[in-house]
Amino acid sequence: MLEKLERCKRAHGDAQVRVGVRGRAECPNYLIEYVREDAKTHERVTYQDAAYSGSTHRELAAHHIEAVKNWSPEEMNITAVSALIGRLRNPRAPSSRFADED
Protein backbone atom coordinates (compact mmCIF):
# COMPACT_ATOMS: atom_id res chain seq x y z
CA MET A 1 0.00 0.00 0.00
CA LEU A 2 2.80 2.42 0.84
CA GLU A 3 4.37 1.81 -2.57
CA LYS A 4 1.06 2.69 -4.28
CA LEU A 5 0.70 5.82 -2.13
CA GLU A 6 4.25 6.93 -2.94
CA ARG A 7 3.66 6.39 -6.67
CA CYS A 8 0.48 8.49 -6.56
CA LYS A 9 2.23 11.23 -4.60
CA ARG A 10 5.07 11.38 -7.14
CA ALA A 11 2.58 11.56 -10.01
CA HIS A 12 0.05 13.97 -8.51
CA GLY A 13 1.74 15.72 -5.57
CA ASP A 14 -0.66 14.19 -3.05
CA ALA A 15 -1.90 10.77 -1.97
CA GLN A 16 -4.36 9.31 0.49
CA VAL A 17 -6.05 5.96 0.93
CA ARG A 18 -9.53 4.73 1.81
CA VAL A 19 -9.99 1.18 3.05
CA GLY A 20 -12.64 -1.14 1.69
CA VAL A 21 -15.49 -1.73 4.14
CA ARG A 22 -17.36 -4.40 2.16
CA GLY A 23 -15.35 -7.55 1.84
CA ARG A 24 -12.83 -9.67 3.70
CA ALA A 25 -11.65 -7.90 6.84
CA GLU A 26 -8.34 -9.81 6.93
CA CYS A 27 -7.00 -8.00 3.85
CA PRO A 28 -9.37 -5.26 2.71
CA ASN A 29 -9.16 -3.66 -0.69
CA TYR A 30 -8.01 -0.06 -0.79
CA LEU A 31 -8.55 3.03 -2.92
CA ILE A 32 -5.74 5.49 -3.61
CA GLU A 33 -6.83 9.10 -4.17
CA TYR A 34 -5.28 12.54 -4.48
CA VAL A 35 -6.57 16.04 -3.79
CA ARG A 36 -6.04 19.10 -5.94
CA GLU A 37 -7.24 22.65 -5.58
CA ASP A 38 -9.50 23.86 -8.38
CA ALA A 39 -7.80 26.90 -9.94
CA LYS A 40 -11.05 28.81 -10.45
CA THR A 41 -13.05 27.99 -7.32
CA HIS A 42 -10.12 27.26 -4.97
CA GLU A 43 -12.08 24.26 -3.67
CA ARG A 44 -10.30 21.04 -2.85
CA VAL A 45 -11.34 18.30 -5.28
CA THR A 46 -10.65 14.60 -4.70
CA TYR A 47 -9.70 12.39 -7.63
CA GLN A 48 -9.50 8.60 -7.57
CA ASP A 49 -6.20 7.19 -8.78
CA ALA A 50 -6.82 3.43 -8.57
CA ALA A 51 -8.27 0.68 -6.39
CA TYR A 52 -6.27 -2.38 -5.38
CA SER A 53 -6.85 -5.84 -3.99
CA GLY A 54 -5.80 -6.05 -0.35
CA SER A 55 -4.51 -9.58 -0.78
CA THR A 56 -2.64 -9.35 -4.10
CA HIS A 57 -2.13 -5.55 -4.43
CA ARG A 58 -3.20 -5.83 -8.07
CA GLU A 59 -5.26 -3.03 -9.57
CA LEU A 60 -9.01 -3.61 -9.57
CA ALA A 61 -11.42 -2.79 -12.38
CA ALA A 62 -12.85 0.73 -12.55
CA HIS A 63 -16.33 -0.35 -11.41
CA HIS A 64 -14.89 -1.04 -7.93
CA ILE A 65 -13.93 2.63 -7.58
CA GLU A 66 -17.33 3.94 -8.56
CA ALA A 67 -19.23 2.17 -5.76
CA VAL A 68 -18.82 4.78 -2.99
CA LYS A 69 -20.38 2.46 -0.40
CA ASN A 70 -17.35 0.17 -0.80
CA TRP A 71 -14.95 2.66 0.78
CA SER A 72 -14.45 4.07 4.26
CA PRO A 73 -15.69 7.62 4.73
CA GLU A 74 -12.33 8.63 6.25
CA GLU A 75 -9.01 8.70 4.46
CA MET A 76 -5.43 8.31 5.69
CA ASN A 77 -2.31 9.98 4.31
CA ILE A 78 1.10 8.34 3.93
CA THR A 79 2.25 9.45 7.38
CA ALA A 80 -0.81 7.95 9.09
CA VAL A 81 -0.48 4.67 7.17
CA SER A 82 3.23 4.42 8.06
CA ALA A 83 2.46 5.03 11.74
CA LEU A 84 -0.29 2.41 11.71
CA ILE A 85 1.96 -0.17 10.06
CA GLY A 86 4.66 0.56 12.64
CA ARG A 87 2.20 0.10 15.47
CA LEU A 88 0.89 -3.16 14.02
CA ARG A 89 4.42 -4.49 13.65
CA ASN A 90 5.45 -3.39 17.16
CA PRO A 91 2.35 -2.91 19.35
CA ARG A 92 4.39 -2.22 22.51
CA ALA A 93 6.27 0.75 21.03
CA PRO A 94 5.15 4.19 22.20
CA SER A 95 2.98 6.08 19.75
CA SER A 96 1.79 9.66 20.16
CA ARG A 97 -1.20 9.50 17.82
CA PHE A 98 -2.66 6.11 18.74
CA ALA A 99 -1.56 5.82 22.37
CA ASP A 100 -5.05 6.09 23.86
CA GLU A 101 -6.95 4.23 21.14
CA ASP A 102 -7.59 0.50 21.14
N, C-alpha and C positions, 0 to 999 in steps of 0.2 A: 504494500500500500504506500509506504514512504517513497518508493521509487516512482510510482505513478504520480504522486503529489509533486515530487521534485520536477518531473518531466513537464507537468502542467505549469508549474511556477516558472520554469525556464521559458516556456512557449508563450505564456500569457501574463506573466508578472504577478500572478496570484494563484493560490490553490487552496481548496478546502474539500472536505469529504463529508458525505452523509452516509450513514450505515443503513443497510436494508433491514426493514422491520417485519417483512413478510417472507419467511423462509426458514432455513435451518439456522438456529441460534449458535451452533458450534462454530460456524465459519460464514457469517453473513456476507452477502454481496455488498458492494459499496459504489457510490457515485462520486466522481471527481468533478468539481465545479471551479469556476473562477468568477471574480467580481470585477467589473469595470465601471467607471463613472461615465455616464452619458454626457457627451460634450455640450449638448444644447441644454438639457434639463438639469445637469449636475446631479442626477439621481444615480444611486448605485444599482446596477443591473447584474443579475446573476445569470451566467451561461453554463450549460452542462458541457463538460469535456467528453467524458465517457463513463460507462458503468462496467464494473468488473465482477467476475465470480470470486467469492470469498475463498473458495477452496482451490481453484486453479490459477487465479489472477489473470485469466484470459478475458478479453473484452467481450461484453454481452451485446446482443442486438439492440438497435435503437429503440424498439418498442418497450424495453425494460426501463429506459430513462423516462419515457413519457408518462408512465403510471406514477403520479405523485404520491399516491398512497403507499407505494413500495418503500419510500425513503423516510428516514427520521426527520422530524421538523427542525432539529438543531444540527448545525454543522461544526466541524472541528478543523482547525488549521494545522499546519505541519508541526508546530511547536507542541500543541495539545496532543496530537497523535504520538509524537516522540515521547512525551512525558508519560502517557498512558502505557505505551509499550515498555518503557523502563520500569514502571510500577508493576506491571504484570510479570516481568522477568525477575524482579527483585522486590517482592511485596513488603519486606521488612525495612527497606531503605526509606529514609525520611523524604517526604514530598510536601512542598508548600501548598500546592494547589489542591491536592486530593487528600490531605492529611485527615480531615474530619469526615470524609465521605466513605461509606462502605456499601 
